[in-house]
Amino acid sequence: MMTMETIGQQAKAASQAVAQLSNEERNQLLQAMATALLSQQEEIIRANDEDLAAASDLSGPMRNRLTVNQLVIQGIAASLRAVATLPDPLAGPYDSWEHSTGFKITKKTVPLGVVAMIYEARPNVTVDAAALAIKSGNAVILRGGKEAIRTNKVLAKVLRNVLSDNGLNRNIIQLIEDTSHESVNQLLGMRKYVDVLIPRGSKAFIDFVVQNATVPVIETGAGNTHIFVDESADQDQAISVIVNAKTSKPAVCNSTEKLLVHEVIAKDFLPKVVQALIEKGVELRGDEQSQTIDTRILAANEKDWDTEYNDLIMAIKVVKDCEQAIDWINEHTTHHSETILSENVQNVTKFMNQVDAAVVYQNVSSRFTDGFEFGFGAEIGISTQKLHARGPMGLAALTTIKYEVFGDGQVRE
């Protein structure tokens, strides 16, 4: 098996090749990759069936994340084609100005270089990350989870073959096939070769990467996401939004995990929303006040309030007003997505201004926190930090700035 040092060296060399491609060439590659994936669906699905058979202990929602079928492959191919239609993130226009001594300064957008991704059981990330890296002129190192290793190997092979078939360096895309913890530990220290590292997974996993990496990291993903139902909320609309936010895809980071309800409406509203959630198979845990109102709610413990379930589980708390909801969210948020369901302009404004999250919603399901839904074609991840990028990250997040200076012999006095 190839050493991590070799993978890093190959990625650094390949980054120069991809950075020189024109936008038309990059787009043609993405279109060819979409066609190749569709033509090799059977091999991809066979590999995925093997992954699913080996991962029998996964929960239902997590198995759904791992599953790749014909419909999923068609969606992945469509995403590749969508990225190919996006504007060139390297094209400019560039700012330029002249120094007092006569030399010219141009502020140019350029690729980051080598982007590394560490992610868990989501094979679509393998293709999304590769697509966004190529479109933005970067090489990419991919390290997926052991649950999806067979699927990822086939996906990476298909994409790398397209590069070879077009006379390009296959190492523009590399998959780390070693799924041991040691490969992660080594990748975290590859500052010589890797320009940025993007982890996607559980809060514990992302915290480990952030705390141990010497490579620059964009912190992403963990979603202890809240919905606050204000007293002015349209209750029928609120139930629809809550059910969608919790049950449409419970194992993803933009699924809502916590429900806060204004005490003025709690006695009327809670039994209705509890019924709707239970009908969808959701286990409900709550504070004493919510349990008193509806005995179908189980007792929550202190750990629940900071847990990202990634499952059909939701915790419920009754709050006295919007201010308490904001304070509670800011204490327990992972800074991903937070929602207020309200028709009160003052409370909505307060919530929008004071809640510390990458995305804040009024009367919208948190499930829309997604690069494709935001119009980015696909996403490399959802940043929960504040430097370089925040929220769903598309092509712009994989670029940086270079200043080019043109003169004729100027010296500084």
C-alpha positions in Angstrom: 0.0 0.0 0.0 1.3 3.5 -0.9 2.8 5.5 1.9 1.2 8.7 3.1 4.4 10.6 2.2 4.1 9.4 -1.4 0.4 10.4 -1.6 1.3 13.9 -0.4 4.2 14.2 -2.9 2.0 13.0 -5.7 -0.8 15.4 -4.8 1.6 18.4 -4.7 2.9 17.6 -8.1 -0.5 17.0 -9.6 -1.8 20.3 -8.2 0.4 22.1 -10.7 -1.1 20.2 -13.6 -4.7 20.8 -12.7 -4.1 24.5 -11.9 -3.0 25.0 -15.6 -6.2 23.6 -17.1 -8.6 26.0 -18.7 -12.2 26.3 -17.5 -13.4 24.5 -20.6 -11.0 21.6 -20.0 -12.1 21.4 -16.4 -15.8 21.4 -17.4 -15.2 18.7 -20.0 -13.6 16.5 -17.4 -16.6 16.8 -15.1 -19.0 16.0 -17.9 -16.9 12.9 -18.8 -16.8 11.8 -15.2 -20.6 12.0 -15.0 -20.9 9.8 -18.1 -18.4 7.3 -16.8 -20.2 7.0 -13.5 -23.5 6.3 -15.3 -21.8 3.7 -17.6 -20.4 1.8 -14.6 -23.3 1.8 -12.3 -23.4 -2.0 -11.9 -19.8 -2.2 -10.6 -20.5 0.7 -8.2 -23.7 -0.8 -6.8 -22.0 -4.2 -6.4 -19.3 -2.6 -4.3 -21.8 -0.7 -2.3 -23.8 -3.9 -1.6 -20.7 -5.4 -0.1 -20.2 -2.4 2.1 -23.8 -2.6 3.3 -23.5 -6.3 4.0 -20.3 -5.6 6.1 -22.0 -2.7 8.0 -24.9 -4.6 9.5 -24.6 -2.8 12.8 -25.3 0.6 11.4 -28.6 2.4 12.3 -31.3 2.7 9.6 -30.5 6.4 8.9 -26.8 5.7 8.7 -27.4 2.9 6.3 -29.4 5.3 4.1 -26.3 7.6 4.0 -24.1 4.7 3.0 -26.5 3.4 0.3 -25.6 4.0 -3.4 -28.3 2.8 -5.8 -29.2 3.7 -9.4 -31.1 6.8 -8.3 -28.2 8.0 -6.1 -25.7 7.6 -9.0 -28.0 9.5 -11.3 -28.1 12.3 -8.6 -24.3 12.3 -8.3 -23.9 12.5 -12.1 -26.4 15.4 -12.2 -24.4 17.2 -9.5 -21.2 16.8 -11.6 -22.9 18.3 -14.6 -24.3 21.1 -12.5 -20.8 22.0 -11.2 -19.6 22.0 -14.8 -22.1 24.7 -15.6 -21.1 27.0 -12.8 -19.0 30.1 -13.5 -15.2 29.7 -13.4 -14.1 30.6 -9.8 -10.7 31.6 -11.1 -11.8 33.9 -13.9 -12.0 37.2 -12.2 -12.5 40.1 -12.9 -9.5 40.9 -10.8 -8.9 44.2 -8.9 -5.8 46.0 -10.0 -4.2 49.4 -9.2 -1.0 51.3 -9.7 1.5 52.2 -7.0 2.8 55.8 -6.7 6.1 54.7 -8.2 4.4 53.2 -11.3 4.3 49.5 -10.7 1.0 47.6 -11.1 -0.6 45.4 -8.5 -3.2 42.7 -9.5 -5.2 40.8 -6.9 -5.8 37.4 -8.5 -7.9 34.4 -7.4 -6.0 31.2 -7.5 -6.5 27.5 -6.3 -5.6 26.6 -2.8 -3.4 23.8 -4.1 -4.0 20.4 -2.3 -7.3 19.9 -0.5 -7.7 16.9 1.8 -11.0 15.6 2.9 -11.7 13.2 5.8 -15.2 12.0 5.9 -17.4 9.1 7.1 -20.0 6.9 5.5 -21.1 9.1 2.6 -19.8 7.9 -0.8 -21.3 10.9 -2.6 -18.7 13.1 -0.8 -16.0 11.3 -2.8 -17.4 12.6 -6.1 -18.6 16.0 -4.8 -15.2 16.8 -3.3 -13.4 15.7 -6.5 -15.7 17.7 -8.7 -15.3 20.9 -6.7 -11.6 20.4 -6.4 -11.2 20.0 -10.2 -13.5 22.9 -11.0 -11.5 25.2 -8.7 -8.1 23.9 -10.0 -7.1 21.9 -7.0 -5.7 18.4 -6.4 -7.6 16.4 -3.8 -6.7 13.7 -1.3 -9.7 11.7 -0.1 -9.9 9.7 3.1 -13.4 8.1 3.5 -14.6 5.9 6.3 -14.1 2.1 6.5 -17.9 1.6 6.0 -17.7 2.9 2.5 -14.2 1.8 1.4 -15.3 -0.7 -1.3 -17.7 1.9 -2.9 -15.1 4.7 -2.6 -12.4 2.6 -4.3 -14.7 2.0 -7.3 -15.8 5.7 -7.5 -12.2 6.9 -7.3 -11.1 4.4 -9.9 -13.8 5.6 -12.3 -12.8 9.3 -11.8 -9.1 8.6 -12.0 -9.5 6.6 -15.3 -11.2 9.7 -16.8 -8.2 11.7 -15.9 -5.9 9.1 -17.5 -8.1 8.8 -20.6 -7.7 12.6 -21.1 -3.9 12.5 -20.8 -3.8 14.0 -17.3 -2.2 13.0 -14.0 -4.4 10.5 -12.2 -3.1 11.8 -8.9 -5.2 14.9 -9.2 -7.6 12.7 -7.3 -6.2 10.2 -4.8 -8.1 8.0 -2.3 -6.3 6.8 0.8 -7.2 3.1 1.0 -5.8 2.6 4.5 -8.8 3.1 6.8 -6.8 2.8 10.1 -6.6 5.6 12.6 -2.9 5.9 11.7 -3.7 7.1 8.2 -5.8 9.9 9.7 -3.0 10.8 12.2 -0.5 11.0 9.4 -2.7 13.1 7.2 -3.3 15.6 10.0 0.5 16.3 10.1 1.1 16.6 6.3 1.5 20.4 6.3 4.3 20.1 3.8 1.9 18.8 1.1 -1.6 19.7 2.2 -2.9 23.3 2.0 -6.2 22.8 3.7 -7.9 19.9 5.5 -11.7 19.6 5.6 -13.2 17.0 8.0 -16.9 15.9 7.8 -18.4 13.7 10.4 -19.5 13.6 14.1 -18.7 16.4 16.5 -16.3 14.1 18.4 -14.5 13.3 15.1 -14.3 16.9 14.0 -13.1 18.0 17.4 -10.3 15.4 17.2 -9.2 16.7 13.8 -9.2 20.4 14.9 -7.3 19.6 18.1 -4.6 17.4 16.5 -4.0 18.8 13.1 -1.0 20.9 12.1 -2.5 21.3 8.6 -4.8 24.3 8.4 -8.4 23.0 9.0 -11.8 24.3 8.0 -14.1 23.1 10.8 -17.4 21.7 9.4 -20.5 19.8 9.9 -21.5 18.9 13.4 -25.1 19.9 13.7 -26.8 20.2 17.1 -29.5 22.2 15.4 -32.5 23.8 17.1 -35.9 25.0 16.2 -37.6 27.6 18.4 -41.4 27.8 18.1 -42.4 31.3 19.2 -45.9 32.1 20.6 -46.8 33.9 17.3 -46.0 30.9 15.1 -48.5 29.5 12.6 -48.8 26.1 14.3 -49.8 24.0 11.3 -46.9 25.4 9.4 -44.6 24.9 12.4 -45.5 21.2 12.6 -44.8 20.7 8.9 -41.4 22.4 9.2 -40.4 20.5 12.3 -41.4 17.1 10.9 -39.5 17.8 7.7 -36.4 19.1 9.6 -36.3 16.0 11.8 -37.5 13.1 9.7 -36.7 13.7 6.0 -33.0 12.7 6.5 -32.3 12.3 10.2 -28.6 11.2 9.8 -27.4 14.4 8.2 -25.9 17.5 9.9 -28.7 19.8 8.8 -31.4 17.7 10.5 -32.9 19.4 13.5 -32.1 17.7 16.8 -33.7 20.0 19.4 -37.1 21.6 19.7 -37.7 24.7 21.9 -41.3 25.8 22.5 -42.6 29.0 24.0 -44.4 28.3 27.3 -47.5 30.4 26.3 -48.4 27.9 23.5 -46.8 24.7 24.9 -49.9 23.1 26.4 -51.8 23.5 23.1 -48.9 23.0 20.6 -46.8 20.2 22.2 -49.4 17.4 22.0 -50.0 18.1 18.3 -46.3 18.2 17.3 -45.5 15.1 19.5 -48.3 13.2 17.7 -46.9 14.1 14.3 -43.4 13.2 15.2 -44.3 9.9 16.9 -46.2 8.9 13.8 -42.9 9.3 11.9 -41.1 7.0 14.4 -39.3 9.8 16.4 -38.3 9.1 20.0 -38.9 12.2 22.1 -37.0 13.2 25.2 -37.7 16.4 27.1 -37.4 18.5 30.2 -39.8 18.2 33.2 -42.2 20.8 31.9 -42.6 19.2 28.5 -43.1 15.7 30.1 -45.8 17.1 32.3 -47.7 18.4 29.3 -47.3 15.2 27.3 -46.4 11.9 29.0 -45.3 10.3 25.7 -42.1 12.4 26.1 -39.3 10.5 27.8 -36.9 12.2 30.3 -33.9 13.9 28.8 -30.6 14.0 30.7 -27.9 16.7 30.6 -26.0 14.9 27.8 -29.0 15.1 25.5 -28.9 18.8 25.1 -25.4 18.7 23.5 -25.9 15.4 21.5 -26.1 15.3 17.7 -28.3 12.2 17.4 -28.1 11.5 13.6 -31.2 9.4 14.3 -34.9 9.6 14.8 -34.5 11.1 18.2 -35.4 14.7 19.3 -35.1 16.5 22.6 -37.8 19.1 23.6 -37.5 22.0 26.1 -40.2 24.6 27.1 -38.8 28.1 27.3 -40.3 31.3 28.8 -39.6 33.6 25.9 -37.4 34.4 22.8 -34.6 35.7 25.0 -34.3 32.4 26.9 -34.4 30.5 23.6 -31.6 32.6 22.2 -29.5 32.1 25.4 -30.1 28.3 25.4 -29.2 27.9 21.7 -26.0 30.0 22.0 -25.0 27.8 25.0 -25.6 24.5 23.2 -25.2 25.3 19.4 -22.5 23.8 17.2 -22.9 27.0 15.1 -24.4 25.2 12.1 -28.1 26.1 11.5 -30.7 27.5 13.9 -34.4 28.2 13.2 -37.2 30.4 14.6 -40.8 29.8 13.7 -42.5 33.1 14.3 -44.5 35.9 12.8 -43.2 38.5 15.4 -40.9 40.8 13.5 -39.2 42.0 16.7 -38.4 38.5 17.9 -37.3 37.3 14.4 -34.9 40.3 14.2 -33.6 39.6 17.7 -33.1 35.9 16.8 -31.3 36.7 13.5 -29.0 39.2 15.1 -28.1 37.3 18.3 -28.0 33.6 17.4 -24.4 32.6 16.7 -24.7 30.2 13.8 -23.6 30.0 10.1 -27.2 29.9 8.9 -30.2 31.3 10.7 -33.8 30.7 9.4 -37.2 32.1 9.9 -40.1 29.7 9.0 -37.9 27.4 6.9 -36.6 23.9 7.5 -33.0 23.6 8.4 -32.7 20.8 5.8 -32.0 23.6 3.2 -28.5 24.2 4.6 -26.8 22.6 1.6 -24.5 23.8 -1.1 -26.8 22.6 -3.9 -29.9 24.2 -2.4 -28.0 27.5 -1.9 -27.1 27.5 -5.6 -23.5 26.4 -5.4 -23.9 23.2 -7.5 -22.4 21.0 -4.8 -20.6 21.6 -1.6 -17.3 20.6 -0.1 -18.8 20.9 3.4 -20.6 23.3 5.8 -18.2 25.5 7.7 -19.1 26.3 11.3 -16.2 28.5 11.9 -15.7 32.2 11.0 -12.4 32.5 9.2 -12.0 32.0 5.4 -15.4 30.4 4.9 -18.7 30.0 6.8 -21.9 28.0 6.0 -22.2 25.9 2.9 -18.9 26.0 1.0 -18.8 25.9 -2.7 -16.1 26.7 -5.3 -15.1 30.1 -3.8 -14.1 28.4 -0.5 -11.4 26.4 -2.4 -9.6 29.4 -3.7 -7.3 32.0 -2.2 -5.6 35.3 -3.2 -2.3 35.9 -5.0 -0.9 39.4 -5.6 1.0 39.9 -8.8 3.2 42.9 -9.1 4.6 44.2 -12.5 7.2 47.0 -12.6 10.2 48.3 -14.4 13.0 48.5 -11.8 11.3 50.4 -8.9 13.1 50.3 -5.5 11.9 51.4 -2.1 13.6 54.3 -0.5 
